[in-house]
Amino acid sequence: MDREPRFDRIRLAIVVWTVLVSQVLLYPGLDGLVVALGAPGGISAGMWFLVAEFGAFVAFAAVWGAASDTLGRRTPLVVLGAIGGASSYLLLPVLASIDAGFQAVLLLRVVGGTFTIGAFSLSITMLMDLSGGHGRNMGAAGIAIGLGAAIGSVVGGQLAAVDPFAPVYAGAGALVVAGATAATVTDRAPLGGPSLTAVLGTLRDRPALQIPYAFGFIDRLTAGFFSLVGVYYFSDVFGLDAAGVGIALASFFLPFALLQYPLGSLSDRIGRFVPVVIGSVCYGGAIIAVGLAPIVEVAIALMILVGVCGALVAPATMALVTDTVPPGERGVAMGGFNVFGSLGFLAGFLIGGSVADTYSYLTAFVVVGAAEILIAIVALRAVRRLTRTTDSSTVTTG
């Protein structure tokens, strides 16, 4: 493997990492932040604060991907997305200072999400453009995502204990770093890509993409669930403050991060079936176990197990996207994956928040964990068929 792609892999992982840090910094102190922005406290306001951003993710992920494939350029779009996202963060305290109201805050979150998803989705697509094995490249993305979430949750909890807007300013700074780092990466997007209409047709013409998209939806649903319900669960049930909640979330995100690269590489060698299907069953069971934990120490230990299982599933699922499409369609394919992933986040916020608020935290954990197990059972044969056609070349060349 030549040196330039290796260093670009590192820089792109930094971009993905900083974008995730910027998002997760806000989660541990979410309740205090929404109050400072003019909303009533409680899980409902926090839910809509997160839903507004991820709604924009859903609407624009594939648009950014299609634009990059059509233009044959990704780097300037990543920079634009990062700087636009940073600007939206800096405007949040301004809206609070002029009492603009929570509806204006939600609108700004939509605008910010429109930009941020461009930086996030296209930086992962740029990793897909590198040589060196799809599982390895997606493992780099996964470790960046997990470390970003782990560090963001710990640091965000500490910052929120000082001031509710401190995570917002830190998040803006992280996005500026993301844009500056992306500007140094060689753009390897295929030149002279197909037309926008043809690229968007990829999502219709390649039904095999439905498999990783479905798993991506459920996997991100669980992440959205922990980002919202997990925060209130550890606060309400175990009495943790924002700093403690950040540590609890990091107990999931840290092993999730550290194991992504080696387990992504493992899927290059053994194929995607075992990591995707068996990993999903174990992942769902571990989620349910967290909701059954009698004390906080047990809950945190089980969160570590959830992170290990998630690290087995995530890079193999993303690598399936790369396995399924040719290089010229990777931007829109990963954009589509992020659309379904963002829909999963939305579902995690809405389903998790609604079930926890209406019934109980335990019921919410059971519903989300069972969904992860169910997708593995229902899609087992489809995954086996797809991996039989892709694993031979992946294991040989990865």
N, C-alpha and C positions, 0 to 999 in steps of 0.2 A: 504493500500500500504506500503510495507516494506521500510526501510530507504535507503538501498543500491541502489535500482533502482532510487529512487528520487535524490540522490546525483549524480549518474551517468548521469541522465537526465540533471542535471545542467552542469556537466563537458562537456558532449557532445554538449550541446547548446553553451558552450564557444568555443569549437573547431569550430563549424559551424560559429559562430560569427566572430572569428578571421580570418578565411579563407575569409569570405566576406569582412571584413575590408581591408584585404590585396589587394583585387581586386579593390574595389571602391575607395580607396585612390588615385588611378591614374586617375580617370575619370574627376574631375573638372579642373585639369591642363593638360588635354590630349594634347591640341594644343601645348603648350609650351614644353611638354615632347617629342613629336615626332620630333619637330624641334631640340631639344638638342641631339636627337639620330641620326640626319642626314637626316631627311625627310623634304620635304617642308611642310609649314603650310596648314591648311584647313581640311575640313571634310573627304576628300578621304584618306589621310595618317592616320588620326585617325581611320577611319573605318578599314583599313587593319591591324593596330596594334591590334585592338580588335578581328578581325576575325581570326587572326593567333592562338591566344590562344583558342578561342572557337571551332575552327576546331579540335584541339587536344582533347577538351572535348568530342566532338561528337565521335571521333574515339576510345577513350579509356575508356569512362565511363562504358560501359557494360563489358569491359575486366576486369577492377578492380573488379566489382561486381561478375562476374563469378569466378574469381580467389579466392575471399574471400569465396564464397559458397563452392567451391571445396576443399579448404584447411581447412575450418572450423575455420578460423582465420580472424579477421578484424583489430584488434588494431595495429599490426606491419605494416600493409599496410598503415593505416592512417598516422602513424609516418613517414614512408618512403615518402609518397606523400607530406607531409608538408615540410620536410627537403629538398626534391628535388626542390619543388617550391621556397623555400627561396633562395636556391643556384642560381636558374635562375634569380631571381630578382637582386641579388648582382652582377651578371655578366653583367647586362645591362649597368651600368656606365663604366665598363671596356671596353666594345665594343665601347662606345662613345669616350673614351680616346684614343683608338688606331685607330679611324676612320675606323672601320670595315665595315661601310655602313649599310643602312637600311635593306637590304635583310638579312644580318647576324642577325640583331635585330629580324626580323620576324621569322627566323629559331629558335632562342633562345626562342621566345614566344611560338612556337609550343612545344618545349621540356618542357618548364615550365608548359604549360597547361596540358601536359601528366601526370605530377606528381600531380599538384594541384587538378585535377578532382578526383584523387584517395582519397585524404584527404577529399574533400567535399562530394562526393557521399557516401563513406563508413561510414563517421561519421553520416550521415542521416540514413543509413541502420542500424547502431548500435542503433540509437533511435528507429527504427522499431522493434528491437529485445527486447526492454523493455516491461514489463507489464504496465498496468495502463490506457489503452484506446488508440486506434490508433489516434483519433482526438487530444487528449492531447499531445501525443508524437510528432505528426506532427505540432501541434501548437507551441511546444517548438522549433522545427526546424524553423518554420516560423518566430517566434519572433526573433530568433537569426539571420536569414537572413535579416530581415527588420532592426533590430538594427545595424547589421554590415554595411548595406548599408547606413543607416542614419548617423552613426558616421563617417564612412569612407568618406562620401561625404563632411561633414562639416570640419573634420580634414584635409582631403586631399586638400580642397580648401585653407585652411590656410597655410599648408605646401608648396603648389605649389607657393604661393605668395612670399615665402622666397627663394626657389630654386626648379627648375623643378625636380631634383632627390631626394629631401627630401621625397616625398611620396613613392618612390621606396625603400629607406632604411627602412622606417617605415613599409612598406608592408612585407619586408623580416623578420623583427622582429616579426610581427604578426604571420607569418607562423611558426616561431620557437616556439612561445608560443602555437600555435595549436598542434604541434607535441608533446611538453612536456606534455600538458594537456591530450592528447589522451592516452599517455603511462600509465596514472594512472587509466584508466577505465577498469572495468571487461569486458572481451571478452565473449559475450553470443552467438556468432555465433553457429548454430547447428553443432555438430561434425559429421564427416563422411558424408559430403554432397554428393550429386549425382555427377556424372562425369561432366567434363566441357562441353562435347557435350550435355548431358541431360539438364544441366542448361541453356545453350544457347537456347535449344528447347523450354524453357518456353515462350520466346517472340513470338514463332510461334504457340504454342499449346494453349495459353490462349488469344483468340481474344478479350475477355472483356477488356484486358489491353489497347486496342486501344482507349477506351473512355478517361480515365485519361491522356493517352499520348497525345491525340489530344488537350485537354484543356491545358495541360502543355506546349505544343508547342506554342500555341497562347499566353498564359500568359507570358511565357518567351520572346516571340517576343516583347511584349509591354515593358518588362523590358530592353531588348537590345535597343529598340527604344529610351527610355528615357536616357539610359546610353550614347548614342552617339548623337542623334538628340536633345535631351533635353539640353545637354551641349551647343551646338552651338545655339540653339533656344533662350535660355535665354541670351546668350552672344550677338548674332547678333541683335535680335529684341528688347531686353530691355536694352542692354548695360551693363550687369552685368560682373564684373571681376570674377576671379576664386573663390574667397571667396564667392561672391554673388551667383554664380552658385551652389556651394556646399550647401548653405542654401536653395536654391530653390529645389534642388534634395532631401534634407533632409525633406522638407515639405511633400513630398510623402512617403519617406521611414520610417519616424518616426511613423506616425499613422499606416502604414502598419505593422510595427513591434509590436507596443504595443497592437494591437487588434488581432494578430494572435492566441495567446494562448486561450483567452476567446472564440473567434469565432470558433477555432478548437474544443474546448470542446463542444460548442453549437451544432456543427454538429454531435457529438456523441449522443446527446439527440434528435435532431429533424430529423436526417438523412442528406444525402449529396445533395439531389436534389435542394432544395431552395438555399443553398449557392453557388452551382456550376452554375446552370442555371440562376437564377434571378440575382445572384451576377455578372455574366459575362455581362449581358445586361447593368446593372448599371455601371459597370466598363468601358465598351466601350463608353457609352454615356459621362462619365466624361472625358475620354481621348480627345474626340472630342471637348468638351467644353474648355479644356485648350488651344487648338489651336485657338479658337475664342476669347480668352480673350483680351480686349482692352488695359489693363494696367497691369503692373507687379504684383500689389497687388491682382488683381482678379485672375491672372494666378496662383499665389502661393496658394490662398485660394482654387482654384479648384484642385491643386495638392494634397492638404490635402484630399479632397473628393475622388480623385483617390486612395489614400492610404487606405482609409476606405473600399472602394469597393474591392480593391485587397486583403485586409486582410480577407474578407468574402470568397473569392474564393480559395485562395492558399492552406490553410491547409486541406480543404475538398477535394480538388483535389488530393493532396498527400496521404490523408487517403484512398481514393478509391483504390490506388495501394495496400496498406496494406490489405484492405478488400478483395481483389480479389485473392491473392496468399497465399499458406501455408508458414510457417516460413522458411523452407529450401530453398525457392526460392525467398526470399525477396531481397537478394543482387543483383541478376541479374534483378529482376523486377524494383528495384529502379535505378539500373544502366541504364536500358532501358528508364525509365522515364527521367533521366538526359541526355541521348542521345537526346531524342526528345526536352527536354528543351534547351539543348545547340544548337540544330538545330534552335530552336525558337530564341535564342539570335542572332545566325548568320543571320537569316532572318530579325530580327529587325534591325541589323546593315546595312545589304545590301539593304533591301527594304526601310527602313526609310532614310538612307543616300542617296540612289539613287533618290528617289522621291523628297526629300527636295532639293537636288542639281539640279535636272532637272526641277521641277515645283515650289513648294513653301513649306514652313513649314506647312501651313494650310492643303494643300493637303495630306502631309504625316500624319498629325494627323487624318484626316478623314479616310484615308486608314487603318491605324492601329486600330483605334477605331471601325470601321465597321467590321473588321475581328473578333474582340472579340465578337461583337453582333451576327455576322453570325454563329460562331461556336455554340453558345448557341441555336440558332433557329434550325440549321440543326441537331444537336445532341440531341435535347430535348427528343425525344421518346427513344433513346438508353440509355440516362442517366436514364430515368424513369424505364426502364426495369432492368438495372443493380442495381439501388438503391433499387428496390423492393426485390431483392434477397439478398442484403447485409445489408440493413438498420436495419432489424428486429434484427439480431444478434448483430449489432454494438450498437444499442440503448440499448439493454438488457444488454450486457456485458461491454460496454465502460464505 
